[in-house]
Amino acid sequence: MIDSMAALAAAASTALVAAMATDTWQAARDGMLRVMGRGREDEPAQLAARLDEEAALVRAADDSDAARRSLLPAWRLRLEQFLLAHPEAVDEMDELTRRLTTALPRAQQNWVQHVDARDHGQAFGVQGGNVIIHQEPPADRPDPRP
């Protein structure tokens, strides 16, 4: 899978499950049905049923964030598969993801994480834990430690 598609699938799935059981859910559901409603005629009905069922699971859960975390990997995989099969939908999925992320309630916006690295930089991100990085200096540079 192309890295940019994988990143989009990760961001889109995160925005989708973050929207479950929030006021943003209807827009997320309708947007996903619109973008993913390509292909056979029975797919949108099956997708709508799956979205409704999983949103109901999040609503009913004692810990909605834990429920979202449980659903996230499957949605990421589904969206990766969808984008591979429908690369023409990348721009539309990207736009939906941006709209959903900004429309999410503040608590869910914090749940959505964006980590970018550019120009040979490194970025490290974590949710609900710590990141500890120990790096050695590159081999072509002397160690600055005494």
C-alpha positions in Angstrom: 0.0 0.0 0.0 1.2 3.5 -0.8 2.3 5.2 2.4 0.0 8.2 1.8 -3.0 5.9 1.4 -2.1 4.1 4.6 -1.8 7.4 6.4 -5.1 8.5 5.1 -6.8 5.3 6.1 -5.4 5.7 9.6 -6.6 9.3 9.9 -10.0 8.5 8.4 -10.6 5.5 10.6 -9.6 7.5 13.7 -11.9 10.3 12.8 -14.7 7.9 12.0 -14.5 6.0 15.3 -13.9 9.2 17.3 -17.2 10.5 15.9 -19.2 7.5 17.1 -21.6 8.4 19.9 -21.1 12.1 19.4 -23.1 14.9 17.8 -20.8 14.5 14.8 -21.8 10.9 14.2 -24.6 11.6 11.6 -22.2 13.6 9.4 -19.5 11.0 9.8 -21.9 8.2 8.9 -23.4 10.0 5.9 -20.0 11.0 4.6 -18.6 7.5 4.8 -21.6 6.1 3.1 -21.2 8.7 0.3 -17.5 8.1 -0.1 -17.6 4.3 0.3 -20.9 3.7 -1.5 -19.1 2.6 -4.6 -19.4 -0.8 -6.1 -22.2 -3.3 -5.8 -25.7 -2.1 -4.9 -25.8 -4.1 -1.7 -22.6 -2.6 -0.2 -24.1 0.8 1.0 -26.9 -1.0 3.0 -24.3 -3.4 4.5 -22.0 -0.6 5.3 -24.8 1.5 6.9 -25.8 -1.5 9.1 -22.2 -2.0 10.2 -21.7 1.7 11.0 -25.0 1.8 13.0 -24.2 -1.4 14.9 -20.7 -0.3 15.9 -21.8 3.2 16.8 -24.4 1.6 19.1 -21.7 -0.5 20.7 -19.7 2.7 21.5 -22.9 4.4 22.9 -23.7 1.4 25.1 -20.1 0.9 26.4 -19.1 1.8 29.9 -15.9 3.1 28.5 -16.6 4.6 25.1 -12.9 5.3 24.4 -12.0 1.7 25.0 -14.8 0.7 22.6 -13.4 3.1 20.0 -9.9 1.7 20.4 -11.2 -1.8 19.9 -13.0 -0.8 16.7 -10.1 1.2 15.2 -7.9 -1.5 13.7 -10.8 -3.1 11.8 -11.8 0.3 10.4 -8.3 1.1 9.4 -8.0 -2.2 7.5 -11.4 -1.7 5.8 -10.4 1.8 4.7 -7.0 0.7 3.5 -8.7 -2.0 1.4 -11.3 0.5 0.1 -8.6 3.0 -0.9 -6.6 0.4 -2.7 -9.6 -0.7 -4.7 -10.8 2.9 -5.2 -7.8 5.2 -5.5 -10.1 7.8 -7.2 -11.7 8.3 -3.8 -8.6 9.5 -2.0 -9.3 13.2 -2.4 -12.9 12.8 -1.2 -11.8 10.6 1.8 -9.2 13.2 2.7 -11.7 16.1 2.6 -14.2 14.1 4.7 -11.5 13.3 7.2 -10.5 16.9 7.5 -14.1 18.0 8.0 -14.8 15.4 10.6 -11.7 16.0 12.6 -12.5 19.7 12.9 -16.1 19.0 13.7 -15.5 16.5 16.5 -16.2 17.5 20.1 -13.1 18.7 21.9 -12.6 15.4 23.9 -12.6 13.4 20.6 -10.3 15.9 18.9 -7.8 15.1 21.6 -8.4 11.4 20.8 -7.4 12.0 17.2 -3.6 12.4 16.8 -1.7 13.9 14.0 2.1 13.4 13.9 4.0 14.7 10.9 7.7 14.7 10.1 9.2 16.5 7.1 12.6 17.1 5.5 14.3 14.0 7.0 12.8 14.7 10.4 11.5 12.2 12.9 8.2 12.3 14.7 7.1 10.1 17.6 3.6 10.0 18.9 1.7 8.0 21.5 -1.7 8.0 23.1 -2.2 6.9 26.6 1.5 6.2 27.4 5.0 7.4 27.0 7.6 7.5 24.3 11.2 7.2 25.3 13.8 7.5 22.6 17.5 6.8 22.9 19.4 7.5 19.8 23.1 7.1 19.1 24.8 9.8 17.1 25.2 9.0 13.4 28.4 7.0 12.6 29.9 9.9 10.5 29.7 12.3 13.5 31.7 12.1 16.7 29.9 11.5 19.9 29.4 14.8 21.7 29.4 13.1 25.1 32.6 13.3 27.1 
